[in-house]
Amino acid sequence: MSDKNWLVTLVLCFVGGQLGAHRLYVGKYQTGIFLLLFGSMAYTVESDVIRKAGVSLNAIWMMIDLFTILSGKFRDGEQLLIGKPRSAGQTVSMTDED
């Protein structure tokens, strides 16, 4: 299990996912930098075709990552799971009190 925080990863994906913030946080530097550069280029280039392609690619990638994070199957740069925090469940007593 990764030492990266699941909630921080989720928030970074939701807020800065199109720029790869969550991937940089978890140590996936190559794809994080790719998304950062491609997303920045999409917002600075004057060509509508490149802008739409960049925004679309980054949005699709972010949505896939968002669903993967929410499902608890997202992995960090060392391929360790960044799992959802477990909630404290109620204990059920197995004794009969009739």
MIDOSE-1310 file (N, C-alpha, C; in nm, 2 decimals, decimal comma, always signed):
residues 98
msdk	+0,08/-0,12/+0,00/+0,00/+0,00/+0,00/+0,09/+0,12/+0,00; +0,05/+0,22/-0,08/+0,13/+0,34/-0,10/+0,12/+0,43/+0,03; +0,22/+0,52/+0,05/+0,21/+0,62/+0,16/+0,14/+0,74/+0,11; +0,10/+0,75/-0,02/+0,04/+0,87/-0,07/-0,11/+0,87/-0,02
nwlv	-0,16/+0,99/+0,01/-0,29/+1,01/+0,06/-0,40/+1,00/-0,05; -0,50/+0,91/-0,03/-0,60/+0,89/-0,13/-0,68/+1,02/-0,15; -0,72/+1,09/-0,05/-0,80/+1,21/-0,06/-0,72/+1,32/-0,13; -0,60/+1,34/-0,10/-0,52/+1,44/-0,17/-0,51/+1,41/-0,32
tlvl	-0,49/+1,28/-0,35/-0,48/+1,24/-0,49/-0,61/+1,27/-0,56; -0,72/+1,24/-0,49/-0,85/+1,26/-0,55/-0,88/+1,41/-0,58; -0,85/+1,50/-0,48/-0,87/+1,64/-0,49/-0,78/+1,70/-0,60; -0,65/+1,66/-0,60/-0,56/+1,70/-0,71/-0,61/+1,66/-0,85
cfvg	-0,66/+1,54/-0,86/-0,72/+1,50/-0,99/-0,84/+1,58/-1,03; -0,92/+1,61/-0,93/-1,05/+1,69/-0,96/-1,01/+1,83/-1,00; -0,92/+1,89/-0,92/-0,89/+2,03/-0,94/-0,78/+2,06/-1,05; -0,68/+1,98/-1,05/-0,57/+2,00/-1,15/-0,54/+1,88/-1,23
gqlg	-0,64/+1,80/-1,26/-0,62/+1,68/-1,33/-0,58/+1,70/-1,47; -0,63/+1,80/-1,54/-0,60/+1,82/-1,68/-0,46/+1,87/-1,70; -0,39/+1,91/-1,59/-0,25/+1,95/-1,60/-0,16/+1,85/-1,53; -0,22/+1,73/-1,49/-0,14/+1,62/-1,44/-0,09/+1,64/-1,29
ahrl	-0,16/+1,72/-1,22/-0,11/+1,75/-1,08/-0,11/+1,62/-0,99; -0,22/+1,54/-1,01/-0,23/+1,42/-0,93/-0,12/+1,32/-0,96; -0,08/+1,31/-1,09/+0,02/+1,22/-1,14/+0,16/+1,26/-1,09; +0,18/+1,39/-1,09/+0,31/+1,44/-1,03/+0,32/+1,41/-0,88
yvgk	+0,20/+1,43/-0,81/+0,20/+1,40/-0,67/+0,23/+1,26/-0,63; +0,18/+1,16/-0,71/+0,20/+1,02/-0,68/+0,33/+0,97/-0,73; +0,41/+1,04/-0,81/+0,54/+1,00/-0,86/+0,54/+0,95/-1,00; +0,43/+0,97/-1,07/+0,42/+0,93/-1,21/+0,47/+1,05/-1,30
yqtg	+0,60/+1,08/-1,29/+0,65/+1,20/-1,34/+0,65/+1,21/-1,49; +0,67/+1,10/-1,57/+0,67/+1,11/-1,71/+0,53/+1,15/-1,76; +0,43/+1,08/-1,72/+0,29/+1,11/-1,77/+0,24/+1,25/-1,71; +0,29/+1,28/-1,59/+0,25/+1,41/-1,53/+0,31/+1,52/-1,60
ifll	+0,43/+1,51/-1,64/+0,49/+1,62/-1,72/+0,43/+1,63/-1,86; +0,40/+1,51/-1,92/+0,34/+1,51/-2,05/+0,20/+1,58/-2,04; +0,12/+1,55/-1,94/-0,01/+1,62/-1,93/+0,01/+1,77/-1,90; +0,11/+1,80/-1,82/+0,13/+1,94/-1,79/+0,17/+2,02/-1,92
lfgs	+0,26/+1,97/-2,00/+0,31/+2,03/-2,12/+0,20/+2,03/-2,22; +0,13/+1,92/-2,24/+0,03/+1,91/-2,34/-0,09/+2,00/-2,31; -0,13/+2,00/-2,18/-0,24/+2,09/-2,13/-0,20/+2,24/-2,14; -0,08/+2,27/-2,11/-0,04/+2,41/-2,12/-0,04/+2,45/-2,27
mayt	+0,01/+2,37/-2,35/+0,02/+2,40/-2,49/-0,12/+2,42/-2,55; -0,22/+2,34/-2,50/-0,35/+2,34/-2,55/-0,42/+2,48/-2,52; -0,37/+2,54/-2,41/-0,43/+2,67/-2,37/-0,36/+2,79/-2,42; -0,24/+2,77/-2,48/-0,16/+2,88/-2,53/-0,15/+2,88/-2,68
vesd	-0,18/+2,77/-2,75/-0,17/+2,77/-2,90/-0,29/+2,83/-2,96; -0,27/+2,90/-3,07/-0,38/+2,97/-3,13/-0,46/+2,88/-3,22; -0,42/+2,77/-3,26/-0,49/+2,67/-3,35/-0,60/+2,61/-3,27; -0,72/+2,62/-3,33/-0,84/+2,56/-3,26/-0,83/+2,41/-3,26
virk	-0,77/+2,35/-3,37/-0,76/+2,20/-3,38/-0,67/+2,15/-3,27; -0,56/+2,21/-3,25/-0,46/+2,16/-3,14/-0,52/+2,19/-3,01; -0,59/+2,30/-2,99/-0,65/+2,34/-2,86/-0,76/+2,23/-2,82; -0,84/+2,20/-2,92/-0,95/+2,11/-2,89/-0,90/+1,97/-2,86
agvs	-0,80/+1,93/-2,94/-0,74/+1,80/-2,92/-0,67/+1,78/-2,79; -0,60/+1,89/-2,75/-0,53/+1,89/-2,62/-0,62/+1,88/-2,50; -0,72/+1,97/-2,51/-0,82/+1,97/-2,40/-0,90/+1,84/-2,39; -0,93/+1,78/-2,51/-1,01/+1,66/-2,51/-0,93/+1,54/-2,46
lnai	-0,80/+1,53/-2,50/-0,71/+1,42/-2,45/-0,69/+1,43/-2,30; -0,66/+1,55/-2,26/-0,64/+1,56/-2,11/-0,76/+1,54/-2,03; -0,88/+1,58/-2,08/-1,01/+1,56/-2,01/-1,04/+1,41/-2,00; -1,02/+1,34/-2,11/-1,04/+1,19/-2,11/-0,95/+1,12/-2,02
wmmi	-0,82/+1,16/-2,02/-0,72/+1,10/-1,93/-0,76/+1,13/-1,79; -0,80/+1,25/-1,76/-0,83/+1,29/-1,62/-0,96/+1,21/-1,57; -1,06/+1,19/-1,66/-1,18/+1,12/-1,62/-1,14/+0,97/-1,59; -1,06/+0,91/-1,67/-1,02/+0,77/-1,65/-0,95/+0,76/-1,51
dlft	-0,85/+0,86/-1,49/-0,78/+0,86/-1,36/-0,88/+0,88/-1,24; -0,97/+0,97/-1,26/-1,07/+1,00/-1,15/-1,15/+0,88/-1,11; -1,20/+0,80/-1,21/-1,27/+0,68/-1,18/-1,18/+0,57/-1,12; -1,06/+0,57/-1,17/-0,97/+0,47/-1,11/-0,93/+0,50/-0,96
ilsg	-0,92/+0,63/-0,93/-0,89/+0,67/-0,80/-1,01/+0,64/-0,71; -1,13/+0,68/-0,76/-1,25/+0,65/-0,68/-1,28/+0,51/-0,65; -1,23/+0,42/-0,75/-1,25/+0,28/-0,73/-1,15/+0,22/-0,63; -1,04/+0,30/-0,60/-0,94/+0,25/-0,51/-0,83/+0,16/-0,58
kfrd	-0,82/+0,17/-0,71/-0,73/+0,09/-0,79/-0,62/+0,17/-0,85; -0,61/+0,30/-0,82/-0,50/+0,39/-0,87/-0,37/+0,35/-0,81; -0,26/+0,35/-0,88/-0,13/+0,31/-0,83/-0,03/+0,43/-0,84; +0,06/+0,44/-0,75/+0,16/+0,54/-0,75/+0,28/+0,51/-0,85
geql	+0,38/+0,59/-0,85/+0,49/+0,56/-0,94/+0,57/+0,44/-0,91; +0,56/+0,38/-0,80/+0,62/+0,25/-0,76/+0,52/+0,13/-0,77; +0,41/+0,16/-0,84/+0,31/+0,06/-0,86/+0,24/+0,01/-0,73; +0,24/+0,09/-0,63/+0,17/+0,05/-0,50/+0,03/+0,11/-0,51
ligk	-0,06/+0,04/-0,46/-0,20/+0,09/-0,46/-0,22/+0,21/-0,37; -0,29/+0,31/-0,41/-0,33/+0,42/-0,33/-0,48/+0,39/-0,30; -0,50/+0,32/-0,19/-0,63/+0,27/-0,15/-0,72/+0,37/-0,08; -0,85/+0,35/-0,09/-0,94/+0,44/-0,01/-0,92/+0,41/+0,14
prsa	-0,94/+0,51/+0,22/-0,93/+0,49/+0,36/-1,04/+0,40/+0,41; -1,02/+0,31/+0,49/-1,12/+0,22/+0,54/-1,19/+0,29/+0,66; -1,33/+0,28/+0,65/-1,41/+0,34/+0,76/-1,42/+0,24/+0,88; -1,43/+0,29/+0,99/-1,44/+0,20/+1,11/-1,58/+0,14/+1,11
gqtv	-1,58/+0,02/+1,09/-1,71/-0,05/+1,09/-1,76/-0,09/+1,22; -1,89/-0,11/+1,23/-1,95/-0,15/+1,36/-1,92/-0,30/+1,38; -1,89/-0,33/+1,50/-1,87/-0,47/+1,53/-2,01/-0,53/+1,57; -2,02/-0,65/+1,53/-2,15/-0,73/+1,55/-2,12/-0,83/+1,66
smtd	-2,20/-0,83/+1,76/-2,18/-0,93/+1,86/-2,25/-1,06/+1,82; -2,18/-1,17/+1,84/-2,23/-1,30/+1,80/-2,30/-1,37/+1,92; -2,33/-1,30/+2,03/-2,39/-1,37/+2,14/-2,54/-1,35/+2,13; -2,62/-1,45/+2,18/-2,76/-1,44/+2,18/-2,80/-1,38/+2,32
ed	-2,89/-1,28/+2,30/-2,94/-1,21/+2,42/-3,09/-1,22/+2,43; -3,14/-1,34/+2,42/-3,29/-1,37/+2,43/-3,34/-1,38/+2,57
